[in-house]
Amino acid sequence: MQDVQIYEQEFRDGLNLYMKDKLIKSTSVADKSGIRRDTFSRILSGGRRIYADEVATICKSLEVSFEFLLKIPDLSQRVTC
């Protein structure tokens, strides 16, 4: 179960970074993915667990893969010159 929680946090971090980088509003993703806005807000903040079907719906609405969003936090840690 701990592995799932680690992926959940990495997904949440990647999602937040991606949305920030692309200037995507949470309301837009919530509406497009069919998740209530208040629920999506709690998902982003870590106040609510995210379920596999919601991950799939969010990724589809953003046209990105789950794996892509998991890698974003690692990429943001790298220093480039």
N, C-alpha and C positions, 0 to 999 in steps of 0.2 A: 504493500500500500504506500510505503514511503516513496518508492520510485514514481508512482503516479503523481504524488504531490510535488515532487521535484519537477517533473515534466509540466505539470500544471502551472507552477510558478515561472518556469522558463518560457512557456507559451504566453502567459500573461505579460511578462516583461517584453518579449519580442513583439507582441501585439501592440503594446503601448508605445514602444519605440518606433515601430513601423507607422503607426497612425500619426505620431508626432512628426516624423520625418516627412511624410507625405501630406501633412496638414489635413488629415481626415478627421472629421468630427465624429465623436462617439454616437451621436444621434443618427448620423448617416449610416453607420455600420449596423446599429441596432435595427433601424427601419428596414434596411436592405436584407438583413438576415432573419427578420421576423421575431427578434427577441425584444421583449418590452424594454423601453429605455431605462427604467429604474433598475431592472434586472441586469442589463448590460453594464450599467454604471457600477453596480456591486461586483460584477465579475471582474471588471478592470481594476477595481481597487483592492481586490482580494477578500471582499466581504462575503462572497458567495462562491461556492465550488462551481467549476465549469464541467459540463458533461460532454461526452464524446460526440453526441449529435450536434451540440452547439458549436464545438470546435470545427466540425465539418462544415456547418452552415456559415460560420464566420469566415473560414478560409475560402469557401466558394464565393461569398459575397465580395471578398477582397481580391479574388483571383490569384491567391498565393497558396502554397502548400504548408502543411503543418510543419514539416521539416525546415522549410525556409524561415518560418517565424521562430522556431527553436534556435536557429543559428544566429539570429540578429543580435542578441545580447553579447555573444562572443565577438562578433564583428565590431561592435561599438567599443569594446575594450582595447582594440588594437590601435596602436599609434602609427600614424602615417606621416611621412615627410613631404 
